[in-house]
């Protein structure tokens, strides 16, 4: 409350949105979010680059999980997921989706636009 009063009293802010923005700037939260986002973005792009290399000649591929493990693929970084009617989860990274089978095989699909 004192910070908001200080900013308004100095005449820098004219709306609540601007007060919030100044608060984030003053506390350094904005820069922390940007650096965390950059790290996550780097992992996602690296994952996509690995998949694009492996799947350059096909739109669907079944591959052993150990092959991806050796490339440095990070399964915990993905852009979304989808649960189909059979209860299987598809994990997505941009235009690629994967589903893990019980025998350590992974089905990869490249989305067609």
N, C-alpha and C positions, 0 to 999 in steps of 0.2 A: 504494500500500500504506500509506503514512504517513497519507494522508487518511482511509482506512477505519479505521485504528487510532484516529486522533484522534476521529472521530465516535463510535465505539463506546466509547472511553474516557470521553467526556463523558456517556455514558448516553442519547443521543438516539435511538439506533437499536437495534432488536431483531432485525432480519432482513436478509438479503442484498438483498432487493428494496428495502427502505427505504434501505440504504446506497447503492444505485445511484441512487435518487431524490434523495437528498441530494447526491450527487456532481453530478448534472445541475443541480440548483438552485444549488449553490455555483459551478459553472463557467460558468453562464449559458447552457448549451446548450439548456435548456428554453425560455427566452425567444426564442432565435434560431430554434428550430424553429417556435414559435408565429407569429412574424412571417413566416417563409418560407411557412408553411401559409396564412396569411391572404392573402398576395399571390396564391398559386396559386388559392385558393378564389375570389378576386375575378375572376381571368381566366376561370375555368370558368363562373361565374355570368353574366359578361358575354357569353361565347360562347353560353350557353343562351338568354339574353334576346334576342340578335340572331336566333337561329334561331326562337324562339317568335314573334317579330314577323313574320319572313318567311313562316312556315308556318302562320299562324293559320287559314287557310281550307282547307288541304289536309294530307294525311298523307304525300304524296310530292311532291318538287319537284326538277327539274333546273335548275341555275342556273350562270351563268358565274362562274368563280373571281374575276374582277375586281370583281364586285358585292360579294362578301364582303370582299375586300381593302379596299374603300372604307369599310366599316363598322368596321374595326378588329378583325375576327375573327382570333383567334390559333390557327392550325392545330396548333401544337405543344403545346397544352394540351387534353387529352382525358381521359376517365375510364377508358377501356379500348379494346381493339381485338379484332377477330375475323377470322380467316382462313378463308374458305369453301372448299368442296371444289374450286372452280375456281382457287384461288390468289389470289383478290381479297381485299384487306384492307378491312374496314369499321372505321372509327374512330368511337368513341362519346363523346358528351357527355350523360350522364344518360339521358334518354329519346329522344335523337336519334342517328342513325347516318349516316355519309357514306362515299361511295366516289368517288375521283377517277378520271376518264377521261383518256385521253391528249390530248384536244382542249381541255383546261382547263375542261371541264364537270364539275360535281359533282352527284351524285345524293344527295339528302337524304331520309331516311325518318324519320318520327316513329313511335315504338313505341306500339302500342295495348295498353292494359291490360285 
